[in-house]
Amino acid sequence: MLENYNEVLNIKDICAILRIGRKTAYHLLQDGEIPYRRIGRNYKIRKDAIIEYLNKN
């Protein structure tokens, strides 16, 4: 399912994977549902964090 994606994702990628909007994606990150790192203005999310989120929900 996620073979076409890099190991580190951005907001655009998680929106496509989860089929959600940008605002919802930012809420998931800010609420701690999905762990992330912020580098400057960019959000970086590990692919395994998305897989873990999908398995949990």
C-alpha positions in Angstrom: 0.0 0.0 0.0 2.7 2.5 1.0 5.5 1.0 -1.1 5.5 4.0 -3.5 6.2 6.5 -0.7 9.5 7.4 0.9 10.4 6.5 4.5 9.8 10.2 5.6 6.6 11.8 4.5 5.2 15.3 4.4 1.7 16.7 4.9 0.8 16.3 1.3 1.7 12.6 1.5 -0.3 11.9 4.6 -3.3 13.7 3.1 -3.2 11.4 0.1 -2.6 8.2 2.1 -5.4 8.9 4.7 -7.6 10.7 2.2 -8.1 13.7 4.5 -7.7 17.5 4.1 -4.7 19.5 5.1 -6.5 21.0 8.1 -7.4 17.5 9.4 -3.8 16.3 8.9 -2.5 19.2 11.0 -5.0 18.5 13.7 -3.9 14.8 13.9 -0.3 16.0 14.3 -1.0 18.7 16.8 -3.2 16.4 18.9 -0.4 13.9 19.1 -2.2 11.2 17.2 0.7 10.9 14.7 4.3 11.7 15.9 6.2 14.1 13.7 9.3 16.4 13.6 9.2 19.9 12.5 12.2 21.2 10.5 11.8 24.9 9.8 8.3 25.2 8.3 8.2 21.6 7.2 6.6 18.7 9.0 8.3 15.3 8.6 6.4 12.2 9.5 7.9 8.6 9.5 6.1 6.1 7.3 6.0 3.6 10.2 4.1 6.2 12.3 1.4 6.3 9.6 1.2 2.5 9.5 1.0 2.4 13.3 -1.8 5.0 13.2 -3.7 3.0 10.6 -3.4 -0.2 12.6 -4.5 1.5 15.8 -7.6 3.0 14.1 
